[in-house]
Amino acid sequence: MNALAMFFAILGASYVSWLIMKLIIWIDDADEPGCEKAQCEETQYAESEERRRAA
């Protein structure tokens, strides 16, 4: 295997592993019904604001 083929083999393996990671994250986010990502972030921001004001 020459150097160029090895480079593309490593590049392809990296891309496939990145795609698998994105798939796992997408499946994991689907486990929480009724909690959209933006909604969860807004709730977390509101809670941190309440804690900051209380301190």
Beta strands, then each sheet from edge to edge (+ up, - down):
end
